[in-house]
Amino acid sequence: MKTKKTSSLRKQNGLTLIEALVALVILALGVLGLAGVQTRLLVESRTTNSRALAIGLIDDLTNRMLLNRDAAIGKPVSPLNAAVVPSAYTLAWSANPGAIADPTDCRDNANQCTGAQLAAYDLMAWRRAIAAVFPGGQAIVFNSVNDQRQLGIAIAWPENERQLGSTADDTLAKNPIAVTAAAQGIACPATLICHFVYVQP
């Protein structure tokens, strides 16, 4: 015959097992949460590093323009003509910036390069640097619509985050260039992250 004391002990033993299982579930959720935070921090760190590299590359091109300022600045055709000659440094998006023909080698003192030739050489060297730093990266350089003395420069690289969502808000959040460059008719290529600045040679 079972006593009340024995029955009570068995009920307590069952409760202890349930408590242990609940504790294990909570612990597992905590570990998964920490893993998710760690992954997100790693992605953000890589994106920040990529943005810093893009800033350095943009600074490199800006310095090249300063050394070839006449070719870098868009100018009116003549005092009587309001049409503007675009900068010799303008560049369209390219899916393969590393595979381009070699322009005149302006490093050789024997070659007396014009401003346009030096600009072509600078762009070649710059695009190859982008290809080396960002495999699959692209770049664009364009005259500002609002101020012809300014040039817009954008570098795009393959994103290392999740794929872009279908909403416009998600696209703008992951590609800030879309906010600034929308008025210029410039859009960041799909699945790429862009860094965009205006410079004035």
C-alpha positions as CSV (number, residue, x, y, z in Angstrom):
1,M,0.0,0.0,0.0
2,K,1.4,3.4,-1.1
3,T,1.7,6.1,1.4
4,K,1.0,9.8,0.7
5,K,4.7,10.5,1.3
6,T,5.9,8.2,-1.5
7,S,3.3,9.7,-4.0
8,S,4.4,13.2,-3.1
9,L,8.1,12.4,-3.7
10,R,7.3,11.0,-7.2
11,K,5.4,14.2,-8.1
12,Q,8.3,16.3,-7.0
13,N,10.8,14.3,-9.1
14,G,8.6,14.8,-12.2
15,L,8.6,18.6,-11.6
16,T,12.4,18.7,-11.3
17,L,12.7,17.0,-14.7
18,I,10.3,19.6,-16.3
19,E,12.2,22.4,-14.7
20,A,15.5,21.1,-16.1
21,L,14.1,20.8,-19.6
22,V,12.7,24.4,-19.5
23,A,16.1,25.6,-18.3
24,L,17.8,23.8,-21.2
25,V,15.4,25.4,-23.7
26,I,16.0,28.8,-22.3
27,L,19.8,28.2,-22.4
28,A,19.6,27.1,-26.1
29,L,17.6,30.1,-27.0
30,G,20.1,32.4,-25.4
31,V,23.0,30.7,-27.2
32,L,21.2,31.0,-30.5
33,G,20.5,34.7,-29.8
34,L,24.2,35.3,-29.0
35,A,25.2,33.5,-32.2
36,G,22.8,35.7,-34.2
37,V,24.2,38.9,-32.7
38,Q,27.8,37.8,-33.3
39,T,26.9,37.0,-37.0
40,R,25.3,40.5,-37.4
41,L,28.3,42.2,-35.8
42,L,30.6,40.3,-38.2
43,V,28.6,41.4,-41.2
44,E,28.5,45.0,-40.1
45,S,32.2,45.0,-39.5
46,R,32.9,43.7,-43.0
47,T,30.5,46.3,-44.5
48,T,32.3,49.1,-42.5
49,N,35.7,47.8,-43.7
50,S,34.5,47.8,-47.3
51,R,33.2,51.3,-47.0
52,A,36.5,52.5,-45.6
53,L,38.3,50.9,-48.6
54,A,35.8,52.6,-50.9
55,I,36.6,56.0,-49.3
56,G,40.3,55.4,-49.8
57,L,39.8,54.6,-53.5
58,I,37.6,57.7,-54.0
59,D,40.3,59.8,-52.3
60,D,42.9,58.3,-54.6
61,L,40.9,59.3,-57.7
62,T,40.2,62.8,-56.2
63,N,44.0,63.3,-55.8
64,R,44.6,62.2,-59.4
65,M,42.0,64.8,-60.6
66,L,43.7,67.5,-58.6
67,L,46.9,66.8,-60.5
68,N,45.0,67.0,-63.8
69,R,42.5,69.7,-62.9
70,D,41.9,71.2,-66.3
71,A,40.8,67.8,-67.7
72,A,38.8,67.1,-64.6
73,I,36.6,70.2,-64.6
74,G,33.7,70.4,-67.1
75,K,33.9,73.7,-69.0
76,P,31.7,75.7,-71.3
77,V,32.5,75.2,-75.0
78,S,32.9,79.0,-75.3
79,P,31.9,82.2,-73.5
80,L,28.9,82.4,-75.9
81,N,28.0,78.8,-75.7
82,A,26.4,77.5,-72.5
83,A,27.0,73.8,-73.4
84,V,29.4,72.2,-71.1
85,V,32.2,69.8,-72.1
86,P,32.0,66.9,-69.6
87,S,34.9,66.1,-67.4
88,A,37.5,63.8,-68.9
89,Y,37.1,61.6,-65.8
90,T,33.5,60.7,-66.4
91,L,32.9,56.9,-66.3
92,A,29.9,54.7,-66.6
93,W,29.0,51.6,-64.6
94,S,31.0,48.6,-65.8
95,A,30.5,45.0,-64.9
96,N,34.1,44.1,-65.6
97,P,36.3,47.1,-64.7
98,G,39.5,45.1,-64.8
99,A,39.3,44.1,-68.4
100,I,39.9,47.3,-70.3
101,A,42.4,48.3,-73.0
102,D,45.6,49.9,-71.9
103,P,45.7,53.7,-72.7
104,T,48.9,55.6,-73.3
105,D,51.3,54.9,-70.4
106,C,51.6,58.3,-68.8
107,R,54.2,57.1,-66.3
108,D,56.8,57.2,-69.0
109,N,58.4,60.6,-69.2
110,A,59.0,60.0,-72.9
111,N,55.3,60.1,-73.5
112,Q,54.0,63.6,-73.3
113,C,50.4,62.9,-72.3
114,T,47.6,65.4,-72.9
115,G,45.1,66.0,-70.1
116,A,42.6,63.6,-71.6
117,Q,45.3,60.9,-72.0
118,L,46.3,61.3,-68.4
119,A,42.7,61.1,-67.4
120,A,42.2,57.8,-69.4
121,Y,45.4,56.4,-67.8
122,D,44.2,57.5,-64.3
123,L,40.8,55.8,-64.8
124,M,42.4,52.6,-66.0
125,A,44.7,52.4,-63.0
126,W,41.8,53.3,-60.6
127,R,39.4,50.8,-62.1
128,R,42.0,48.0,-61.8
129,A,42.6,49.0,-58.2
130,I,38.8,48.6,-57.6
131,A,38.9,45.2,-59.3
132,A,41.7,44.1,-57.0
133,V,40.1,45.4,-53.8
134,F,36.5,44.5,-54.6
135,P,36.1,41.5,-56.9
136,G,32.9,42.1,-58.8
137,G,33.0,45.8,-57.9
138,Q,31.9,48.7,-60.1
139,A,32.3,52.4,-60.2
140,I,30.8,55.5,-61.9
141,V,32.0,59.1,-62.2
142,F,29.6,61.8,-63.5
143,N,29.1,65.5,-63.7
144,S,26.7,66.9,-61.2
145,V,23.4,68.2,-62.7
146,N,23.2,71.1,-60.3
147,D,26.9,72.2,-60.3
148,Q,29.2,71.4,-63.3
149,R,32.2,72.1,-61.1
150,Q,31.3,69.0,-59.0
151,L,31.7,65.4,-59.9
152,G,29.8,62.5,-58.3
153,I,31.8,59.3,-57.6
154,A,30.3,56.0,-56.5
155,I,31.9,52.7,-55.9
156,A,29.7,49.6,-55.6
157,W,30.7,46.2,-54.3
158,P,29.0,42.8,-53.8
159,E,26.9,42.9,-50.6
160,N,27.8,40.4,-47.9
161,E,24.4,40.8,-46.1
162,R,21.1,39.1,-46.9
163,Q,19.5,39.6,-50.3
164,L,17.7,42.9,-50.8
165,G,14.0,42.7,-49.9
166,S,11.2,43.5,-52.2
167,T,10.2,46.8,-50.4
168,A,11.5,50.2,-51.5
169,D,12.4,51.0,-47.8
170,D,14.7,48.0,-47.6
171,T,16.4,49.0,-50.9
172,L,17.0,52.5,-49.7
173,A,18.2,51.4,-46.3
174,K,20.8,49.1,-47.8
175,N,21.8,51.5,-50.6
176,P,22.0,55.0,-49.4
177,I,23.2,56.1,-52.8
178,A,19.6,55.8,-54.0
179,V,18.5,58.6,-51.8
180,T,21.2,61.1,-52.9
181,A,21.6,60.1,-56.5
182,A,18.0,59.7,-57.4
183,A,17.8,63.3,-58.7
184,Q,20.9,62.6,-60.8
185,G,19.4,59.5,-62.5
186,I,22.1,57.3,-60.8
187,A,21.1,54.0,-59.3
188,C,23.2,51.5,-57.5
189,P,23.4,48.2,-59.4
190,A,21.2,45.4,-58.1
191,T,22.7,43.3,-55.3
192,L,25.6,45.7,-54.7
193,I,26.2,48.2,-51.9
194,C,27.4,51.7,-52.9
195,H,29.3,54.5,-51.4
196,F,28.7,57.8,-53.1
197,V,30.3,61.3,-52.7
198,Y,30.6,64.6,-54.5
199,V,34.0,66.1,-55.1
200,Q,35.2,69.3,-56.5
201,P,38.6,69.1,-58.2
